[in-house]
Every structure is written in C-alpha cells, then in structure tokens.
Amino acid sequence: MTTLMRNLLEIPENYHIAILPGSCTGAMEAALWSLLGPRPVDIITFDVFGNHWAYDILQELRLENTHVFEAPIGSLPDLSKVHPSHDIVLTWNGTTAGVVIPDANWIHSSQEGLVICDAISALFAMPFPWEKMDAIAFSWQKALGGEAAHGMLVLSPKAVERLKTHTPPWPIPRVFRLRRDGSFDQNIFQGYTINTPSLLCIEDCIDALSWGLSLGGLPALIARSQENLRTVEKWVEETPWIEFLAQDPRTRSSTSICLRFPEAPDDWALPKAIANLLEKEGVAFDILGHINSLPNLRLWGGPTVESSDIRALLPWIAWAHKEVV
C-alpha cells in the first residue's frame, strides 16, 4: 500500500512512510511529541485544527520558547515572520476555514528547523511542496474518501535525524512513539505497525489509490478538485447574497469550500436553516460549517466529488435561501 501511496502522492523516494493509529490526529501527535523540543517553535494557525496543535504544544508539552502566528478565520497570518532556525508547525489546508496556504515560498530554502504539517485535507487534491516538509500527517478519509481511523506519517531524512539524536524529556505513550532503543524505530516505517490496523480498511485504501492512479495520477485528481472549485466560484460571482469565507482568492481551498452570507455574517441561524432544509429534501447532507468556525456552509470539493453533482446542488442552495429568508 505504501508503494501505491508514494506513487500517487509523488512522495520523494528518501522519505519514510508509516501507518499509525488515530487518524491524522494520531499521526500529528506522534510527530509533535517525538520531534519537538530542541528548537524554538513557530506555530501557524488560522483554523480550528491549527488551534488544537497550538494548545497541545503550549498546554500539554508546555514548550516555553513558542511563537504563535494566528489569523482570523478567512485569512492567513504573516508567514514571512517565521524564523528559519525554528521548528514550524502548521495546517496546510484549513478544513474549517476554507483557507489554504497558496505556496511554500515563505519557507526558507535553508530551513534549519523541522516543518511539521497537518496535510489531511490537502493531499490527493492540491500541489504539495514535499521538499519543504519534514513530518507530514494525513489520513485516508478526506480527499481520498477512505476509512478515517488510520493515520499516515511521512518523514524526511532531516526528521529521521532528529529522531536519532533527540530524546524528548517527557514520557511518550506507545501509540505516539517513533523511537526505539534510543533511536529511530525504522520498523514502523517498513510495515511493522504499532498495532494491527484493519486489513479490510487497507484493502479499501488500496482500491482508492488504484482508482486515483487509473485516472492519471495526482495531476488528474488535482484537476478534478480544481474544477469543483471553479464551478462554485462561477456561481458565487453570479450570486450577490453569498461569498467565500476565504478573503483572498489565492487562498481559497478547493476541498473544503466554505461559503458565508454577508447579510448574516455572525448568525448561525441562516446556514443552519438552509443545511437542515436541504437535508430534509434529501439533496445535501452535512454541509453546515464547523461549529467552532464562523457561520458558513461547507461544500466538499475533493477529487471523489463529481463537478456535475456540485452544479446540481447550487440551484438547490439558491432555492433554500429563498425559502428561509
């Protein structure tokens, strides 16, 4: 499976791939608990999950030399302020905000610290700068449409060197442990999982990976997701009562497409009424935005979604808006 994953995602050959328990959360926590400590940390957060990682670093690991670069939902913080000698922790695509980091040009070409990235809703649907990343966490759930409980962690050679040379001062639960006998536990990245994953779920993931490769690989998956975003963009341009939550068009996510209502930007009643009505009609399910975000509707635009289905949905949103306003 990891060979198919490497081929579809175009992961560099010298990067190591592991299956971990606990979905993307488990993989991300394993990276944070095992890798952080020897350098100051710059945390970039602009959505709910970025705030989760900031909380864990500040309140659970209690790292003192930590800097949080935070932006309101819908925006990105000033990425130029991160320091090349610091470790960086970030979410590439803000699933709850509909905001994506548009490029990695702000990461220094001679970055000394590690870059630890939650990439769950970006991979399989967007270009991704593997060469700038050192620990990348994701699952099969979001853009691939697979089962959610198992996580993936990809490590660069620089991250592996950190594991070989750095012993964290805190106890690490077994499910987060990437070291063994004082060094990098290579077995985990050679198919010897920490605990036994569901082999049925792995077979399902293999089918999904094979499907992606059969379409033409990563470029084809990215094109499908981009077409979904363009479909929504065209409709938003023609619809005066709705807008993207992402303020800068360059930062619009093509997977987690979040739409807000200018007439009620701080009121959940309108998007809740529309989402409930569409679910009652059997048109759309679970399109209400994350409760800890700003009031919005969230449409999934990943490569498993057909643009024809997006086009079919949009007139229904207009109908529901007219019904409830």
Secondary structure, DSSP 8 states (H G I E B T S, - for coil): -HHHHHHHHT--TTSEEEEEESHHHHHHHHHHHHH-SSS-EEEEE-SHHHHHHHHIIIIIS--SSEEEEE--TTS---GGGS-TTSEEEEESEETTTTEE---STTS-TT--S-EEEE-TTTTTTS---GGG-SEEEEESSTTT---SSEEEEEE-HHHHHHHHH---SS---GGG--EETTEE-GGGGGT--SS---HHHHHHHHHHHHHHHHHTSHHHHHHHHHHHHHHHHHHHHT-TT-EESSSSGGGB-SSEEEEE-TTSTT-SHHHHHHHHHHHHTTS-SS-B--TTS-S-EEEE-STTS-HHHHHHHHHHHHHHHHHH-
